Amino acid sequence: MSKKVEINVLMGLPGSGKSTWRIKNEPTKNRYCCRFCSFCCDDYMWDPNSSYNYGRYKTIPEIIKHHLSIDNNSDFICIDGLITTNAQVQEVIDVIHTCLPKFRNDEDFVIVIHHWKEDREACLHNDAYRRELSSATSIKNLPLEDPKDYNFESILEVKIVYHDVVRKNVYEGVFEPLTIYSGFDGILTSNEWTTGGTWGDCWGGKGECTPEAQPEFEQFDSLIERVAPNISFMKYKKLYNECVEIVNDYECDYYGGCRTKAHYRCDLKKLYDMMGEMNLIEVE
């Protein structure tokens, strides 16, 4: 019997850890042997203050329908959004029903509701790390219901998994999210710049790639400014020399060209530990 496809629905207050769970559980390391559909509804919500809303939607059900209509043959599905009531979960389930692929049986799927238990103080603590615009009002006032108290109407099997809200330390709240798109590997990287190389074409033409000026490591500087704004130059220099390196690489193209390039690389765990030893941050 083949393993059922889990449709994970994340339910909890802002700052509870839903997005962290989603990203850490995406099968990115098996990208070529596992199809997956995983998304955060916040990234696709309509912004009334923006003049450009292409690809954005006004409701969570619209966002879910859009993604599942495109990726309805996935082996892993995760729906991450601000879902706090059982009625909202039921609405998500109703949308899921309309998007199931016709060539697969209902028995092939299971809806797993992941519920983060109510801990508003921990959510407020975590929210302080997340973004400039606070979610404190929502955390304090939104209702949070328990899915076990509701009889969901579904043609699919429904399971419930409970999670505790974990209070994040400085590393988990500030450092780790900087590596969100690299699978939380603990490495902060910069944009790359061209250091040289050659190009060619089908007509015998060739030339040299123009090197770009070496930029500053802005991501590193922004991090230091955020967690230790009053750091001395000598301590900054020590951290930079110990934790930052330049990685050189190259890429060849179809027509025989070869561009050399470089980027900055910072070991965030080493940086965090050193800043703790230097009493620049409080290490928990």
N, C-alpha and C positions, 0 to 999 in steps of 0.2 A: 504494500500500500504506500503510495507516494505521500510525502509530507504536505500538509495543508499550507496554502498561502495565507500568511498572517496579514490582516489589514489592521494596523496599529492606529488607534485613535487616542491621542494624548489629551488628558483632561486635568486641568489644574490652574491655580492662580499664576499671574506673572511672577517670575523669579523663583518658581518652584523647581526648575531643572528640566523642563520638557525638551527644550531645544538641545541642551547638552546630551540628553538621552538619545534623541533622534540622530544626531550626528555621530555619536560614538557607536551606535548600533547599525548604521548604514553599512551594507556589505561592500564598501569601496575597494577593499583589498582583493575582492573577487569580482571586480567590475566586468571582466570578460566572460565570466561563467555564471553570472547571476544578474538578471534584469531586476531593477528596482525603481520604485517611484516614491520619492521622499521629498517633502516640501514643507515650508513654514508659511502659513497663510498670511502672516504679517508682511512678507515680502511682496505680496501681490494685491494688497488692499488699496482701494481707491483713495487718493490723497486730495481732499477738497482744496488744499492750499497750493496744489501743483497745477501748472498749465500743461503738463505732459503726463497722461495717465494711460498710455498705450500698454496693453497687456495687463491691466489692472481691473479689479472687480470690486463691487460694492458690498458683497456678502461672502461669508465663508462657504456656503453651499455652492455658489457660482465658481469659486476658486477650486473646490474639490472636483466638481463636475468637469471643469476644464482639464485638470491634470489626469484624472482617471479616464477620461474619454480618449486621451492621447496614449497613456501608458496602462492600458487595461490588461496587458499580458505579463505583468511583472510578477516576480517571485517574492518580492518584499515591498510592502506598501506602508508608508507612515504618514499620518495626517497630523501636523503640528499647528495648533492655533489656540486662540483664546476661547476655550470651551469649558464652561464651569457648571452648567446645569444639565439635568437629565433630558430635558426637552431639546436642548441643543444637540446632545449626543444622538437622540432619536432622529433629529433632522439630518444629521450626518449619515446615519445608517440608511435612511430613506434615499439619500443621494447615491450612496454606494450601491444600493439595489439597482438603480437605473443604469449604472455604468459597468455592471458585470459583463464580461465577454460571453457571447452566446455559445461559443464553442467549448466552454468549460462548464462543469457541473457545479451546482451550489455547494455540494459536499467537499469541493476542492478548497473552500475558503473558510476562514474563521476570523471573526472580528474580535480583536483584543483591546479592551478599554483599559488604558493605563491611567490610574488615578493617583495624583499626588495628594497626600493627606493634608488637611488644613493645618498650616503653621504660618500664620500671617507675619509674625515677628521675623522668622527665618527668611521669608520671601522679601520683606522690606530690607533686610540685611543684604541679601543677594542682589536686589534691584539697584542698590547704590553703586554696584560695580558695572552695571550693564550698559547704560547709555546716558547721554546728557539729560534727556527729557525723562523725568521720573514717572513711574507707574504707581506711585504710593497711594494715590486716591483710589485707583481701581483695586489695589491689593486690600485696602482697608474696608471697601464697601461692596465689592462683588459677592454675590451668593456663590457658595461652593457646595454642591450636593453630592451625596454618596450614591454611586450607581447601583449598589446592592439593594437600594430602597425602591428601585424602579423595574417594572416588567417591560423590557424592551421588545418591541414588535420587529422581528427579523426572520427572514427565510434562511439566514445563516446562523451557525453556532456563534454564541457570544460568550466570551470569557472576560473576567475582570482581574487585573493585576494591580496591587497597591504598592506605592512607593513613599518613602519618607522624604521630606524636604531636607536636603543637606545644606547646612550653612557653609558657604565657601570662604576660604581664606584668600589672601591677596593673590597668591599664585593662581588659584582656580578661578578667581573672579576677574582678574586683570590680565595676567600673563597668558594663561592657557587659551582664552578665547582668540588671541591674536594668531593662533595656529589653526583656527577653525576649519579652513579650507584645505589644510594638509593633513587632516585626520588627527589633530591634537598630538603632533609628533614632538612638540617641545622646541621646535626650531622656528625662529622668526627670520624671514627672508625679505630682501628689498626687491624693487623692480630691477631688471637687468639693464645693462648698458653695453653698447658695442665698443670693443677695444681694437678692432681691426679686421683683417681678412681680405678675401678676394672674391670677385664675381666673374661669371662667364656667361656666354650665350651660344646659340646654335650657329652663329656666323663667324666664329673665331674671335669675337670680341672678348676682352677681359679687362679687369681693372681692380683697384683696391677699394675696400670699404672704408669710409671715413670714420675714424674713431670719434666717439662721443665723450664729452667732458665727464669725468668721474663725479657723480652726484654725492650729496650727503646721505647718510643713512637716516632718513627722516622718520621711519617707523621706530627705530631705536631711540632717537631723540625725543619723540612724542611720548614714548613709554616712560623714559626717565623723568621727563617733565611732569608727567601725571602722578607718579608714585613718590618722587623725591625732588620737588620743585626747588628746594634750597640747597641742593648738592653743590659741593665745591668743585672747582675745575679739576683739581688733582684727583679727587675721588672719581669724577666722571671719566677722566683719562685712564685711570686704573681699570675701571669696569670695561671700558671700550677695548683696551689692549688685551684684556684677559678673555673677553667673551665674544668679540667680534672678529670675523675673518672674511677675506675676500675669496670667493670661489670662482676660478676661471674655467671656462667651458667653450665649446664650439658647436656649430651646427652646419651641416652640409646640405646643399639643396640639389634639386633635380638636374640643374644645368651646370653643375661642376663648381659652383661657388662654395666658399667656406668662410663663414663669419665667426670670428672669435668674440666672446662676450664674457661678462662677469656680473656677479651680484654679491651683496653682503649677506652674511649668515651669522645669526646670533643664537647661542645655546641658552634658552630662557631659564632652564632649571639651574644652570651654573650661575647665571646672572642673579636669579632670585636668592640662591644660597649666599652668594657674595654680598649682596645688599643687606641680607640679614646679619651676616658677620660684621659688616661695617656699620651696623645700627642705623641704616638708612630706611628700613622698613621693619615692621613687626612680623616675625616669622612664627606661624602657629604650628 
